[in-house]
Amino acid sequence: MVIDFQPNGRRKVSSCFEAMECLDQRWPGQARDGAWRSASRVCRDALDGLRSPVEARKTLRKAAKVTGLLA
């Protein structure tokens, strides 16, 4: 999926590790809400093998859509 971090450009996210980088380093501070916390938790769990990458992708997509970052 592609996340649009305006004005810093778009970022293609292809793995749970890349998702965590986006959530931790590029996600706007004002958009760190419940959807962001949920995506962060599920992606971290997927990296630890506790959740599936499919769950992580769905949760990240939802968080990006809710905050208007989904490209």
C-alpha positions in Angstrom: 0.0 0.0 0.0 1.1 3.6 -0.5 0.8 6.2 2.3 0.9 9.8 1.4 2.8 11.9 4.0 2.2 15.4 2.7 4.2 17.4 2.1 7.1 14.9 2.6 5.9 12.6 -0.2 4.6 9.1 -0.6 5.9 5.9 1.0 5.2 2.4 -0.3 4.8 0.0 2.6 5.5 -3.7 1.7 6.3 -5.2 5.1 5.5 -5.1 8.8 8.9 -3.6 9.4 8.3 -0.8 6.9 4.9 -0.2 8.5 6.5 0.2 11.9 9.0 2.7 10.5 6.1 4.8 9.1 4.0 4.5 12.3 7.0 5.4 14.5 8.9 7.9 12.4 6.7 9.5 9.8 3.1 9.4 11.2 1.9 13.0 12.0 1.7 13.7 15.7 -1.8 15.1 15.5 -3.0 11.9 13.8 -1.7 9.5 16.5 -5.1 8.5 17.7 -6.8 5.2 18.6 -6.5 3.9 15.0 -2.7 4.7 15.0 -2.3 2.9 18.4 -4.1 -0.2 17.1 -2.1 -0.3 13.9 1.1 0.1 15.9 0.2 -2.7 18.3 -0.9 -5.1 15.5 2.1 -4.4 13.3 4.5 -4.9 16.3 2.7 -8.2 17.2 3.0 -9.3 13.5 6.8 -8.7 13.7 6.9 -10.8 16.9 4.9 -13.6 15.2 1.8 -13.1 17.3 -0.4 -11.8 14.5 -0.5 -12.3 10.8 0.9 -9.9 8.3 -2.6 -9.8 6.7 -4.1 -8.5 10.0 -1.3 -5.9 10.2 -1.9 -4.7 6.6 -5.7 -4.4 7.3 -5.2 -2.4 10.5 -2.6 -0.1 8.9 -4.8 0.5 5.9 -7.7 1.4 8.2 -5.5 3.8 10.2 -4.2 5.5 7.1 -7.7 5.8 5.6 -9.2 7.3 8.8 -6.4 9.9 8.9 -6.6 10.7 5.2 -3.1 9.4 4.5 -4.0 6.5 2.2 -2.9 7.3 -1.3 
